[in-house]
Amino acid sequence: MSSPGLRRRDGFMPSLSAIRRSLATRMAMFAMVGGIVLIVIILVVVTARIRDDIFADRRDVILTDARLRVATVQAAFDTSGATTADQVAAVAQAQISSVGQSFAGAGGVGVILKRSGTETTANVINDLTTDVKLMSLVSEDMITALADGAGEHRQYWESVSVDSGNGPSPGLIVGQRVSLPLAGDYDLFLVYTLAPEQNVIDLASRAVVIAGSGFLLMLILGIWALTWRVLIPIRRTSLASQRLAGGRLSERLPVHGEDEIATLSRSFNEMAASLEAQIEAWEKLSKIERLFVSDVSHELRTPLASIRLASEQIWEARDEIEDPFAARSLEILMREIDRFESMLTDLLEISRIDSGRVQLRAEDADIVALTLGVLDLVSVHIEAKGSQVVLDAPPEPVVAEVDSTRIERILRNLIVNAIEHADGSRIDITISGSDDAVAVRVRDHGIGMSPDVVKQVFDRFYRADPSRKRTLGGTGLGLSIALEDAALHGGTIVAWGWPQEGASFLLTLPRRLGPDAGPGTFTRPGPLGVVPDDAPAVARAAPRREPESGVMTAPAPVVAPSPASRRAADRAQEDVPPVAPGARAVLPLPTAASTSPRARTPEDVDRRAEQTEPGEP
């Protein structure tokens, strides 16, 4: 169960995402935030100014009123003619009650008469007030201020909070010293309420808030509409760009006016026209190049066949050649003819892949048997290089639904590449399988590859070291063709290497192909890793590349198996013991038994699926 914090975050993220995706939303948010800040500033400034002005005016009125009332009270005391303390108390009570009743219309809420703290006369009358609750409003500061100014009879005032019956409200308490006959100096306090003035300030604040809210709403709507109006051409340009990127090269924008938006539309149209012209030119050139490669390759096969026929006849009579130079030339001629034929085959395959005329001819094959067949074919080169091959394979067949011809070509490219770069060192071949995938890792201990080479090793016509002497040809197409063949199966080829630590290539294929002999799928990363177990720690962090390649699915005539494929299939039928895991041998190596290949065409897929026996892989 998710926590409340996660739920709050999950609910908030879509709004943030919407804000990031929409400029109009961001502008409206900025307008709202700016408007709120502006309203708050106006509210604070205007309210403070109104409050200060109203308070100052009302204070002056209150002080004037209090001065007159205190003067009236003092005059009444002076003319009272009281001769006893009780008479003085009666006069004081009468004056307090009179003032309390008379100044209610002026905002007065109560009167307090307190004996001065500095008075020392013997005649003392009790403190008087119209409301006992008002006694707490008299602060020590005001009493001290009145005492300090006793001889001058000055006014002192202080802001207080007054209970007006509807809750606390602001008020003023005004104090001034008076003299009572026989009783001496007393402090007279008049309490006034500012509730009406506070109501005016509250009304002004509400008016500012209402007016500001209306202004804010109009501001947000205005900015939203303006932004949306400006963004319409931008959105139109964005959609046109997406359609252009999707292949609609004829996409154009309408041009209206001479403003910046019109300039943007014209620039887009010019760019689209230029791209369309360039892409069409590139497509035409690419088509010409593909046709040229295909035609040249086909045309060269005829004279090549004649040259091979003539050279083989000469080769059969090589024992009659006495000139050592001529015999050596004949050997070179036969080797280069083989190389030339291999190059033509690669070029034809590349042209076929580029044109999309490739489809698999699937069969159930043992990957171990296919690997042993390839090792048998290149055994002479392994012995010539002085390398040692260590094959680590399970004792049981590793069966997968593949195009054996293409898988053999992948394995041959990977193994030949390892032979060329092993420099006589050991070559480790590891085969493994899982429920939905099989994998073959070819690892050499030769010169290795730098990180830059790893990034480009699958590029067409790329050679890590063009100056190296090659004995098995090399057009720079082998690994790129192997990559395309793996992609046709739904598999991958991953490369890893480190200088002086060797290189490793990992082929991973799904156990079963998809519908109509299309690409299959498997659970990544597969049964094997590309980095070998004996790689140093510094080399384990080396970059590896798993290039992505498009899969060609257009139907085409199936290429017949090569002689190497037929020999491997025939060898797979022989009754020989399986390869022991981790067996080490210098080629020639024994081959392993395999299941009988069952070829099928794309048209047989549905029938083959219906006839599959229970428990069959």
C-alpha positions as CSV (number, residue, x, y, z in Angstrom):
1,M,0.0,0.0,0.0
2,S,1.4,3.4,-1.0
3,S,2.0,6.0,1.6
4,P,-0.1,9.3,1.8
5,G,3.0,11.1,0.7
6,L,3.3,9.1,-2.4
7,R,-0.4,9.6,-3.2
8,R,0.0,13.3,-2.9
9,R,3.1,13.3,-5.1
10,D,1.4,11.1,-7.7
11,G,-1.5,13.4,-7.9
12,F,0.7,16.5,-8.2
13,M,3.0,15.3,-10.9
14,P,0.5,15.5,-13.8
15,S,0.0,19.2,-13.1
16,L,3.7,19.8,-13.2
17,S,4.0,17.8,-16.4
18,A,1.2,19.8,-17.9
19,I,2.9,23.0,-16.9
20,R,6.1,21.9,-18.5
21,R,4.4,20.9,-21.7
22,S,2.3,24.0,-22.2
23,L,3.6,27.5,-22.6
24,A,0.1,28.9,-22.3
25,T,-0.3,27.2,-19.0
26,R,3.1,28.5,-17.8
27,M,2.2,32.1,-18.9
28,A,-1.1,31.8,-17.1
29,M,0.6,30.5,-14.0
30,F,3.1,33.4,-14.1
31,A,0.3,35.9,-14.5
32,M,-1.6,34.4,-11.6
33,V,1.4,34.5,-9.3
34,G,2.3,38.0,-10.4
35,G,-1.3,39.2,-10.0
36,I,-1.5,37.7,-6.5
37,V,1.8,39.4,-5.5
38,L,0.5,42.7,-7.0
39,I,-2.8,42.4,-5.2
40,V,-1.1,41.6,-1.9
41,I,1.2,44.6,-2.3
42,I,-1.7,46.9,-3.2
43,L,-3.8,45.5,-0.3
44,V,-1.0,46.1,2.2
45,V,-0.1,49.5,0.9
46,V,-3.6,50.8,0.4
47,T,-4.9,49.4,3.6
48,A,-2.0,50.7,5.6
49,R,-2.4,54.2,4.1
50,I,-6.2,54.2,4.7
51,R,-5.7,52.9,8.2
52,D,-3.1,55.5,9.0
53,D,-5.1,58.4,7.6
54,I,-8.4,57.3,9.3
55,F,-6.6,56.7,12.6
56,A,-4.8,60.0,12.5
57,D,-8.0,61.9,11.8
58,R,-10.0,60.0,14.4
59,R,-7.2,60.4,17.0
60,D,-7.1,64.1,16.7
61,V,-10.9,64.3,17.1
62,I,-10.8,62.0,20.2
63,L,-8.0,64.0,21.8
64,T,-9.9,67.3,21.2
65,D,-13.1,65.8,22.7
66,A,-11.2,64.4,25.6
67,R,-9.6,67.7,26.4
68,L,-12.9,69.5,26.4
69,R,-14.5,66.9,28.6
70,V,-11.6,66.9,31.1
71,A,-11.8,70.7,31.2
72,T,-15.5,70.5,31.9
73,V,-14.9,68.0,34.8
74,Q,-12.2,70.1,36.3
75,A,-14.4,73.2,36.2
76,A,-17.1,71.3,38.0
77,F,-14.6,70.3,40.7
78,D,-13.4,73.8,41.1
79,T,-16.9,75.2,41.5
80,S,-18.4,72.4,43.6
81,G,-18.0,74.0,47.0
82,A,-17.6,70.6,48.6
83,T,-16.3,70.7,52.2
84,T,-16.2,67.1,53.1
85,A,-14.8,63.9,51.6
86,D,-18.3,62.5,51.1
87,Q,-19.3,65.6,49.2
88,V,-16.2,65.4,47.1
89,A,-16.9,61.7,46.3
90,A,-20.5,62.5,45.4
91,V,-19.4,65.3,43.1
92,A,-16.8,63.0,41.5
93,Q,-19.4,60.2,41.0
94,A,-21.8,62.6,39.4
95,Q,-19.2,63.9,37.0
96,I,-18.1,60.4,36.0
97,S,-21.6,59.3,35.3
98,S,-22.3,62.5,33.4
99,V,-19.3,62.1,31.2
100,G,-20.0,58.4,30.6
101,Q,-23.5,59.2,29.4
102,S,-22.7,62.3,27.3
103,F,-19.7,61.1,25.3
104,A,-21.2,57.8,24.1
105,G,-22.2,59.5,20.9
106,A,-18.6,60.5,20.3
107,G,-17.4,56.9,20.6
108,G,-16.8,56.8,24.3
109,V,-17.2,53.5,26.1
110,G,-16.2,54.3,29.7
111,V,-14.6,56.6,32.2
112,I,-12.1,55.8,34.9
113,L,-11.0,58.0,37.9
114,K,-7.9,56.7,39.8
115,R,-6.0,58.3,42.7
116,S,-2.6,59.4,41.7
117,G,0.3,57.3,43.0
118,T,2.1,60.5,44.1
119,E,-0.9,62.0,46.1
120,T,-0.3,62.1,49.9
121,T,-3.4,63.9,51.2
122,A,-5.3,62.4,54.0
123,N,-8.7,62.6,52.3
124,V,-9.1,59.6,50.0
125,I,-12.0,58.7,47.8
126,N,-12.4,55.4,46.1
127,D,-11.5,54.9,42.5
128,L,-14.5,55.3,40.2
129,T,-15.4,53.8,36.8
130,T,-18.4,53.4,34.6
131,D,-17.3,49.8,33.9
132,V,-15.1,47.7,36.2
133,K,-13.7,45.7,33.2
134,L,-12.1,48.9,31.9
135,M,-9.8,49.1,34.8
136,S,-7.4,46.6,33.2
137,L,-6.9,48.9,30.2
138,V,-4.9,51.4,32.3
139,S,-1.2,50.5,31.8
140,E,1.7,51.2,34.1
141,D,3.3,53.2,31.3
142,M,0.5,55.6,31.2
143,I,0.3,56.0,35.0
144,T,4.1,56.7,35.0
145,A,3.7,59.2,32.2
146,L,0.9,61.1,34.0
147,A,3.0,61.1,37.2
148,D,6.0,62.5,35.4
149,G,4.0,65.3,33.9
150,A,1.9,66.1,37.0
151,G,2.6,69.8,37.0
152,E,1.7,70.3,33.4
153,H,-1.6,68.4,33.2
154,R,-0.7,67.0,29.7
155,Q,-2.8,64.5,27.7
156,Y,-1.5,61.0,27.2
157,W,-3.0,58.4,24.9
158,E,-2.5,54.7,24.2
159,S,-4.0,52.2,21.7
160,V,-5.9,49.5,23.4
161,S,-8.3,46.6,22.5
162,V,-11.9,47.3,23.6
163,D,-14.7,44.7,24.0
164,S,-17.5,46.3,22.1
165,G,-20.0,43.5,22.6
166,N,-19.3,41.9,19.1
167,G,-15.8,40.9,19.9
168,P,-12.6,42.9,20.5
169,S,-12.1,46.1,18.5
170,P,-9.4,48.7,18.4
171,G,-9.7,51.8,20.7
172,L,-7.9,54.6,22.5
173,I,-7.6,55.5,26.1
174,V,-6.8,59.1,26.9
175,G,-5.5,60.1,30.3
176,Q,-5.1,63.5,32.0
177,R,-4.6,64.7,35.6
178,V,-7.4,66.6,37.5
179,S,-7.5,68.1,41.0
180,L,-10.3,67.3,43.4
181,P,-11.1,69.6,46.3
182,L,-9.7,68.2,49.6
183,A,-8.6,64.9,47.9
184,G,-5.8,66.2,45.7
185,D,-4.6,64.9,42.3
186,Y,-6.5,62.1,40.5
187,D,-6.0,60.6,37.0
188,L,-9.0,60.8,34.7
189,F,-9.1,58.2,31.8
190,L,-11.5,58.3,28.9
191,V,-11.9,55.2,26.8
192,Y,-13.0,55.5,23.1
193,T,-13.7,52.7,20.6
194,L,-12.5,52.7,17.0
195,A,-14.9,50.1,15.8
196,P,-16.6,52.3,13.1
197,E,-13.3,53.2,11.7
198,Q,-12.2,49.6,11.7
199,N,-15.3,48.7,9.7
200,V,-14.4,51.3,7.2
201,I,-10.9,49.8,6.8
202,D,-12.3,46.3,6.5
203,L,-14.7,47.5,3.8
204,A,-11.9,49.1,1.9
205,S,-9.8,46.0,2.2
206,R,-12.6,43.8,0.8
207,A,-13.1,46.2,-2.0
208,V,-9.4,46.0,-2.9
209,V,-9.5,42.2,-2.7
210,I,-12.6,42.0,-4.9
211,A,-11.3,44.5,-7.4
212,G,-7.9,42.8,-7.4
213,S,-9.5,39.4,-7.9
214,G,-11.4,40.7,-10.9
215,F,-8.3,42.3,-12.3
216,L,-6.4,39.0,-11.7
217,L,-9.0,37.0,-13.5
218,M,-9.0,39.4,-16.4
219,L,-5.2,39.3,-16.5
220,I,-5.0,35.6,-16.5
221,L,-7.7,35.2,-19.2
222,G,-6.1,38.0,-21.3
223,I,-2.6,36.5,-21.1
224,W,-4.0,33.0,-21.7
225,A,-5.9,34.2,-24.8
226,L,-3.0,36.2,-26.1
227,T,-0.5,33.4,-25.5
228,W,-2.8,30.9,-27.1
229,R,-3.2,33.2,-30.1
230,V,0.5,33.5,-30.5
231,L,1.0,29.8,-30.0
232,I,-1.4,28.7,-32.7
233,P,1.2,29.2,-35.5
234,I,3.9,27.7,-33.3
235,R,1.7,24.6,-32.7
236,R,1.0,24.4,-36.4
237,T,4.7,24.5,-37.1
238,S,5.4,21.8,-34.5
239,L,2.8,19.5,-36.0
240,A,4.1,20.1,-39.5
241,S,7.6,19.4,-38.3
242,Q,6.4,16.1,-36.8
243,R,4.7,15.1,-40.0
244,L,7.8,16.1,-42.0
245,A,10.0,14.0,-39.7
246,G,7.5,11.1,-40.2
247,G,8.1,11.1,-43.9
248,R,5.5,13.6,-45.3
249,L,8.0,15.6,-47.3
250,S,5.3,17.6,-49.0
251,E,4.2,19.2,-45.7
252,R,4.0,23.0,-45.9
253,L,2.7,25.9,-43.8
254,P,0.4,28.6,-44.8
255,V,2.0,32.1,-44.9
256,H,-0.1,35.1,-43.8
257,G,1.3,38.6,-43.5
258,E,4.8,39.9,-43.0
259,D,5.4,39.5,-39.3
260,E,7.7,37.1,-37.5
261,I,5.3,34.2,-37.7
262,A,5.1,34.6,-41.4
263,T,8.8,34.7,-41.6
264,L,9.0,31.5,-39.6
265,S,6.5,29.8,-41.9
266,R,8.4,30.8,-45.0
267,S,11.7,29.6,-43.5
268,F,10.0,26.3,-42.6
269,N,8.7,25.9,-46.1
270,E,12.1,26.6,-47.6
271,M,13.7,24.1,-45.2
272,A,11.1,21.4,-46.1
273,A,11.5,22.0,-49.8
274,S,15.3,21.8,-49.4
275,L,15.0,18.6,-47.4
276,E,12.6,17.0,-49.8
277,A,14.9,17.8,-52.7
278,Q,18.0,16.5,-50.9
279,I,16.2,13.3,-49.7
280,E,14.9,12.6,-53.1
281,A,18.4,13.1,-54.5
282,W,19.9,10.8,-51.9
283,E,17.3,8.2,-52.5
284,K,18.0,8.3,-56.2
285,L,21.7,8.1,-55.6
286,S,21.2,5.3,-53.1
287,K,19.1,3.4,-55.5
288,I,21.7,3.9,-58.2
289,E,24.4,2.7,-55.9
290,R,22.5,-0.4,-54.9
291,L,21.7,-1.2,-58.5
292,F,25.4,-0.6,-59.4
293,V,26.7,-2.9,-56.6
294,S,24.1,-5.6,-57.4
295,D,24.7,-5.4,-61.2
296,V,28.5,-5.3,-60.9
297,S,28.4,-8.2,-58.4
298,H,26.2,-10.2,-60.7
299,E,28.2,-9.3,-63.8
300,L,31.5,-10.1,-62.2
301,R,30.4,-13.6,-61.2
302,T,30.3,-14.8,-64.8
303,P,34.0,-13.9,-65.6
304,L,34.9,-15.0,-62.1
305,A,33.4,-18.4,-62.8
306,S,35.4,-18.7,-66.1
307,I,38.5,-17.7,-64.3
308,R,37.9,-20.2,-61.5
309,L,37.3,-23.0,-64.0
310,A,40.5,-22.2,-65.9
311,S,42.5,-21.8,-62.7
312,E,41.2,-25.1,-61.3
313,Q,42.2,-26.9,-64.5
314,I,45.7,-25.4,-64.2
315,W,45.6,-26.3,-60.5
316,E,44.9,-29.9,-61.3
317,A,48.0,-29.9,-63.5
318,R,50.2,-28.1,-61.0
319,D,52.5,-31.1,-60.6
320,E,53.7,-30.5,-64.2
321,I,54.8,-27.0,-63.4
322,E,58.5,-26.9,-62.9
323,D,59.0,-23.2,-62.4
324,P,58.7,-22.5,-58.6
325,F,57.7,-18.9,-59.3
326,A,54.8,-20.0,-61.5
327,A,53.7,-22.6,-58.9
328,R,53.7,-19.9,-56.2
329,S,51.8,-17.6,-58.5
330,L,49.2,-20.3,-59.0
331,E,48.7,-20.7,-55.3
332,I,48.3,-16.9,-54.9
333,L,45.9,-16.9,-57.8
334,M,43.7,-19.6,-56.3
335,R,43.6,-17.9,-52.9
336,E,42.8,-14.5,-54.3
337,I,40.0,-16.0,-56.4
338,D,38.5,-17.4,-53.2
339,R,38.8,-14.1,-51.6
340,F,37.3,-12.3,-54.6
341,E,34.3,-14.7,-54.6
342,S,33.8,-14.1,-50.9
343,M,33.8,-10.3,-51.5
344,L,31.3,-10.6,-54.2
345,T,29.1,-12.7,-52.0
346,D,29.2,-10.1,-49.2
347,L,28.4,-7.2,-51.6
348,L,25.4,-9.2,-53.0
349,E,24.2,-9.9,-49.5
350,I,24.5,-6.2,-48.5
351,S,22.5,-5.1,-51.5
352,R,19.9,-7.7,-50.8
353,I,19.6,-6.5,-47.2
354,D,19.4,-2.9,-48.2
355,S,16.6,-3.6,-50.7
356,G,14.6,-5.5,-48.1
357,R,14.5,-8.7,-50.1
358,V,15.4,-11.0,-47.2
359,Q,13.5,-13.7,-45.5
360,L,14.6,-16.5,-43.3
361,R,14.4,-20.2,-44.1
362,A,13.9,-21.6,-40.6
363,E,14.9,-25.0,-39.3
364,D,15.5,-26.5,-35.9
365,A,19.3,-26.7,-35.6
366,D,21.9,-27.5,-32.9
367,I,24.0,-24.4,-32.4
368,V,26.9,-26.6,-31.1
369,A,26.9,-28.6,-34.3
370,L,26.8,-25.5,-36.4
371,T,29.8,-24.1,-34.4
372,L,31.8,-27.3,-34.9
373,G,31.0,-27.3,-38.6
374,V,32.4,-23.7,-38.9
375,L,35.5,-24.7,-36.8
376,D,36.1,-27.6,-39.2
377,L,36.0,-25.3,-42.2
378,V,38.5,-22.8,-40.7
379,S,40.7,-25.5,-39.0
380,V,43.5,-24.9,-41.6
381,H,43.7,-21.2,-40.7
382,I,43.6,-22.0,-37.0
383,E,46.6,-24.3,-37.4
384,A,48.4,-21.7,-39.6
385,K,48.0,-19.1,-36.9
386,G,49.0,-21.4,-34.2
387,S,46.0,-20.7,-32.0
388,Q,44.3,-23.0,-29.6
389,V,40.5,-23.3,-29.5
390,V,38.7,-24.1,-26.2
391,L,35.0,-25.0,-26.7
392,D,32.8,-24.8,-23.6
393,A,29.4,-26.3,-24.5
394,P,26.7,-28.3,-22.7
395,P,26.6,-32.0,-23.4
396,E,23.0,-31.8,-24.7
397,P,22.1,-30.2,-28.0
398,V,21.4,-26.4,-27.9
399,V,18.5,-26.3,-30.3
400,A,17.0,-23.2,-31.8
401,E,14.8,-22.3,-34.7
402,V,17.2,-20.5,-37.1
403,D,18.3,-20.0,-40.6
404,S,21.3,-22.3,-40.5
405,T,23.0,-20.7,-43.5
406,R,22.9,-17.3,-41.9
407,I,23.9,-18.5,-38.4
408,E,26.9,-20.3,-39.8
409,R,27.9,-17.1,-41.6
410,I,27.6,-15.2,-38.3
411,L,29.7,-17.8,-36.5
412,R,32.3,-17.9,-39.3
413,N,32.7,-14.1,-39.2
414,L,33.1,-14.0,-35.5
415,I,35.5,-16.9,-35.4
416,V,37.6,-15.7,-38.4
417,N,37.7,-12.3,-36.7
418,A,39.0,-13.9,-33.6
419,I,41.6,-15.9,-35.5
420,E,42.9,-12.8,-37.3
421,H,43.3,-10.8,-34.1
422,A,44.3,-13.5,-31.6
423,D,47.9,-13.5,-32.9
424,G,48.3,-17.2,-32.0
425,S,46.7,-16.9,-28.6
426,R,43.9,-19.0,-27.2
427,I,40.4,-18.6,-28.5
428,D,37.5,-19.4,-26.1
429,I,34.1,-20.3,-27.5
430,T,31.3,-20.5,-25.0
431,I,27.8,-21.8,-25.8
432,S,24.9,-21.6,-23.4
433,G,21.1,-21.6,-23.5
434,S,18.1,-20.6,-21.4
435,D,14.4,-21.2,-21.7
436,D,13.9,-18.7,-24.5
437,A,17.4,-17.9,-25.9
438,V,20.7,-19.4,-26.9
439,A,24.1,-17.6,-26.9
440,V,27.6,-18.0,-28.3
441,R,30.5,-16.0,-27.1
442,V,33.7,-15.9,-29.1
443,R,36.6,-14.5,-27.0
444,D,40.2,-14.0,-28.1
445,H,43.3,-13.0,-26.1
446,G,45.0,-11.0,-28.8
447,I,45.5,-7.3,-29.4
448,G,42.1,-6.3,-28.2
449,M,40.1,-3.2,-29.1
450,S,40.1,0.4,-27.9
451,P,36.8,2.0,-26.8
452,D,36.7,4.0,-30.1
453,V,37.0,0.8,-32.1
454,V,34.2,-0.9,-30.1
455,K,31.9,2.0,-31.0
456,Q,32.6,1.5,-34.8
457,V,33.3,-2.2,-35.1
458,F,29.9,-2.9,-36.7
459,D,30.0,-0.1,-39.2
460,R,30.2,-1.1,-42.8
461,F,33.6,-1.1,-44.5
462,Y,35.2,-0.3,-41.1
463,R,38.6,-1.8,-40.3
464,A,40.2,-1.3,-37.0
465,D,43.7,-1.5,-38.5
466,P,43.8,-1.4,-42.3
467,S,47.5,-2.0,-42.3
468,R,47.2,-5.5,-40.7
469,K,48.1,-8.4,-43.0
470,R,45.0,-10.5,-43.6
471,T,44.9,-14.1,-44.6
472,L,41.2,-14.6,-44.8
473,G,40.2,-11.7,-47.0
474,G,38.3,-8.8,-45.3
475,T,36.0,-6.2,-46.9
476,G,34.9,-4.6,-43.7
477,L,31.4,-6.0,-44.2
478,G,31.6,-9.3,-42.2
479,L,30.5,-7.9,-38.8
480,S,27.9,-5.6,-40.3
481,I,26.4,-8.6,-42.3
482,A,26.5,-10.7,-39.1
483,L,24.7,-7.9,-37.3
484,E,21.9,-7.8,-39.9
485,D,21.6,-11.6,-39.9
486,A,21.2,-11.6,-36.1
487,A,18.6,-8.8,-36.3
488,L,16.6,-10.8,-38.8
489,H,16.3,-13.5,-36.1
490,G,15.4,-11.0,-33.4
491,G,18.8,-11.5,-31.9
492,T,21.7,-9.2,-31.0
493,I,25.5,-9.1,-31.2
494,V,27.4,-7.3,-28.5
495,A,31.0,-6.3,-28.7
496,W,33.6,-5.7,-25.9
497,G,37.3,-5.2,-26.0
498,W,40.3,-3.7,-24.2
499,P,43.8,-3.0,-25.6
500,Q,46.1,-6.0,-25.0
501,E,43.3,-7.9,-23.2
502,G,41.6,-9.3,-26.2
503,A,38.1,-8.9,-27.5
504,S,34.7,-10.6,-27.0
505,F,31.7,-10.9,-29.3
506,L,28.4,-12.3,-27.9
507,L,25.7,-13.6,-30.2
508,T,22.3,-14.1,-28.6
509,L,19.3,-15.6,-30.5
510,P,15.8,-16.4,-29.5
511,R,14.8,-20.1,-29.3
512,R,11.8,-19.6,-31.5
513,L,11.1,-17.3,-34.4
514,G,8.1,-15.1,-34.7
515,P,5.1,-15.6,-37.0
516,D,5.9,-16.1,-40.7
517,A,9.6,-16.7,-39.8
518,G,9.8,-13.2,-38.5
519,P,12.1,-12.0,-35.7
520,G,11.6,-13.8,-32.3
521,T,12.0,-12.4,-28.8
522,F,13.9,-13.4,-25.7
523,T,14.3,-12.2,-22.1
524,R,17.3,-9.9,-21.9
525,P,20.1,-10.0,-21.1
526,G,20.2,-13.6,-22.2
527,P,22.1,-16.7,-20.9
528,L,25.7,-15.2,-21.3
529,G,27.4,-11.9,-20.7
530,V,29.8,-10.3,-23.2
531,V,32.5,-9.5,-20.6
532,P,34.5,-12.7,-20.0
533,D,35.2,-13.9,-16.5
534,D,39.0,-13.5,-16.8
535,A,38.8,-9.9,-17.9
536,P,40.8,-7.5,-15.6
537,A,38.9,-5.1,-13.3
538,V,39.9,-2.1,-15.4
539,A,38.7,-3.9,-18.6
540,R,35.3,-4.8,-17.1
541,A,34.3,-1.1,-17.3
542,A,35.2,-1.0,-20.9
543,P,32.4,0.3,-23.2
544,R,30.4,-2.3,-25.1
545,R,28.2,-1.8,-28.0
546,E,24.9,-3.4,-28.9
547,P,24.0,-1.7,-32.1
548,E,20.4,-1.4,-33.2
549,S,19.6,-2.5,-36.7
550,G,16.4,-2.6,-38.6
551,V,15.0,-6.0,-39.6
552,M,14.1,-6.5,-43.2
553,T,10.9,-8.4,-43.6
554,A,10.0,-8.0,-47.3
555,P,9.7,-11.4,-49.0
556,A,12.4,-12.6,-51.3
557,P,13.6,-15.7,-52.9
558,V,15.5,-17.8,-50.3
559,V,19.1,-18.1,-50.9
560,A,20.2,-21.7,-51.2
561,P,22.6,-23.0,-48.5
562,S,26.3,-22.7,-49.3
563,P,28.6,-25.7,-49.5
564,A,29.8,-24.9,-46.0
565,S,26.2,-25.1,-44.8
566,R,25.5,-28.4,-46.6
567,R,28.7,-29.9,-45.2
568,A,27.8,-28.8,-41.7
569,A,24.3,-30.2,-42.1
570,D,25.7,-33.5,-43.4
571,R,28.2,-33.7,-40.5
572,A,25.5,-33.0,-38.0
573,Q,23.9,-36.3,-39.1
574,E,27.0,-38.4,-38.3
575,D,26.9,-40.5,-35.2
576,V,29.7,-39.1,-33.1
577,P,30.1,-38.5,-29.4
578,P,29.1,-35.1,-28.0
579,V,31.6,-32.5,-27.1
580,A,32.7,-32.5,-23.5
581,P,32.2,-29.2,-21.7
582,G,35.4,-27.2,-21.6
583,A,37.2,-29.5,-24.0
584,R,40.5,-28.1,-25.1
585,A,41.9,-29.2,-28.5
586,V,43.8,-27.9,-31.5
587,L,41.8,-28.3,-34.6
588,P,40.6,-30.4,-36.3
589,L,37.9,-30.9,-33.7
590,P,35.3,-33.6,-33.4
591,T,31.7,-32.7,-34.3
592,A,28.6,-33.2,-32.2
593,A,25.4,-35.0,-32.9
594,S,22.5,-32.8,-33.7
595,T,18.8,-33.1,-34.2
596,S,17.7,-33.7,-37.7
597,P,17.2,-30.3,-39.4
598,R,13.6,-29.8,-40.4
599,A,13.5,-27.1,-43.1
600,R,10.3,-25.1,-43.6
601,T,9.2,-22.2,-45.8
602,P,7.2,-19.2,-44.6
603,E,4.1,-20.8,-46.1
604,D,4.5,-23.8,-43.8
605,V,4.5,-21.8,-40.6
606,D,0.9,-22.2,-39.6
607,R,0.8,-25.9,-40.6
608,R,4.1,-26.5,-38.7
609,A,2.7,-24.8,-35.6
610,E,-0.4,-27.1,-35.6
611,Q,1.7,-30.2,-36.0
612,T,4.2,-29.5,-33.3
613,E,4.5,-32.4,-30.9
614,P,3.9,-31.9,-27.2
615,G,7.1,-31.1,-25.4
616,E,8.9,-30.1,-28.5
617,P,11.2,-27.1,-28.0
